[in-house]
Amino acid sequence: MWRLHEEGNNSFSLSNVVSGSRILAQSGYEGAQGFFAVADGPVYQDQKWHLMMQTDGTFVIANAKSGRRIWAQDEDLCLEGVEINTGLPTTGDPFVEAILVRLSKSGPLAGRI
C-alpha cells in the first residue's frame, strides 16, 4: 500500500505505508532499470509524480522529471502476481491507468487529488 504526499506544483511523492520508502524513476532507463525506492533524504524531482485523471476515472501516474509512467501488467493472470514497471507505453494502452482508492472510503477517487 502506498501513501501520496503533496510536493507542490501539482506533484506528489509516493511512499510505502510500512517502510516509508519513496518510489523514483530515473531518466535514461527503461522497464525496471532505474526504478526503485529510497528510504530517506530530500525529495528530488525524480521522486515526484503527476497524477493525471482520465475520463473514465482512472489516473495516469507519470514521473515529474523523466515522464516515465508507473504501470502494472497481469501476465495472463499468472500465479506470481502482477508486474509493476515504468516506461513510456503507447498512449491509450490499458496498462498505464490506475484506480486510486481512499483508505477512509470504499470507492475510487471521484475528483482531482
C-alpha positions in Angstrom: 0.0 0.0 0.0 1.3 3.5 -0.9 0.6 6.9 0.5 0.5 10.2 -1.5 2.4 13.3 -0.2 1.7 16.6 -1.8 5.0 18.1 -3.1 3.8 21.3 -4.8 3.4 22.2 -8.4 0.7 19.5 -8.8 3.2 16.8 -7.9 3.2 14.0 -5.3 5.7 11.6 -3.8 4.6 8.0 -3.3 5.8 6.3 -0.1 5.3 2.8 1.2 3.0 2.8 4.2 5.1 0.2 6.0 8.7 1.1 5.1 8.3 4.8 4.3 10.5 4.3 1.2 9.7 6.6 -1.8 9.4 5.4 -5.4 11.6 7.1 -8.0 12.2 6.7 -11.8 15.5 7.9 -13.2 15.8 9.3 -16.7 17.6 7.3 -19.4 16.3 3.9 -18.4 13.5 1.6 -19.5 11.4 -1.0 -17.7 12.5 -1.8 -14.2 16.0 -0.3 -14.6 16.4 3.0 -12.8 13.1 2.3 -11.0 13.5 1.7 -7.2 12.7 3.2 -3.8 14.8 5.3 -1.4 14.3 5.3 2.4 15.4 8.8 3.4 16.9 12.1 2.3 15.4 15.1 0.4 12.7 14.6 -2.2 14.3 15.1 -5.6 12.4 15.7 -8.8 12.7 12.1 -9.9 10.8 11.1 -6.7 7.8 13.3 -7.7 4.8 12.2 -9.7 2.0 13.8 -11.6 -1.5 12.1 -11.3 -3.4 12.8 -14.5 -7.1 11.9 -14.2 -8.6 10.2 -17.3 -12.2 10.5 -18.5 -13.0 7.0 -17.1 -11.9 8.0 -13.5 -8.5 6.2 -13.7 -5.2 8.1 -13.3 -2.0 8.0 -15.3 0.9 8.2 -12.9 3.9 9.9 -14.6 7.2 10.9 -13.1 7.7 14.6 -12.9 11.3 14.5 -14.2 11.6 11.6 -16.6 8.0 11.3 -17.8 8.1 7.6 -17.1 4.8 6.1 -16.1 4.0 3.5 -13.4 2.0 0.7 -14.9 1.0 -2.8 -14.0 0.6 -5.7 -16.3 -1.1 -9.0 -15.4 0.8 -11.7 -17.4 -2.2 -13.8 -18.3 -3.2 -13.9 -14.6 0.0 -15.7 -13.7 0.3 -17.1 -10.2 3.4 -14.9 -9.5 1.2 -11.8 -9.4 1.2 -8.5 -11.2 4.4 -7.0 -12.7 4.9 -3.3 -11.7 7.0 -1.4 -14.1 7.8 2.0 -15.5 8.3 3.2 -19.0 6.6 5.1 -21.8 3.9 2.7 -23.0 1.8 3.6 -26.0 -0.9 6.2 -25.3 -4.2 4.5 -24.7 -2.5 1.3 -23.5 -4.8 -0.1 -20.8 -1.8 -0.9 -18.6 -0.9 2.8 -18.0 -4.0 3.7 -16.0 -4.6 3.2 -12.3 -7.6 3.4 -10.0 -6.8 5.1 -6.7 -8.9 4.2 -3.6 -9.1 6.3 -0.5 -8.3 4.4 2.8 -11.3 6.0 4.5 -13.8 5.3 1.8 -14.7 2.3 -0.3 -14.9 3.9 -3.7 -12.5 5.2 -6.3 -11.5 8.9 -6.1 -14.2 10.9 -7.7 -12.2 14.2 -8.1 -8.8 15.5 -8.6 -6.2 14.8 -5.9 
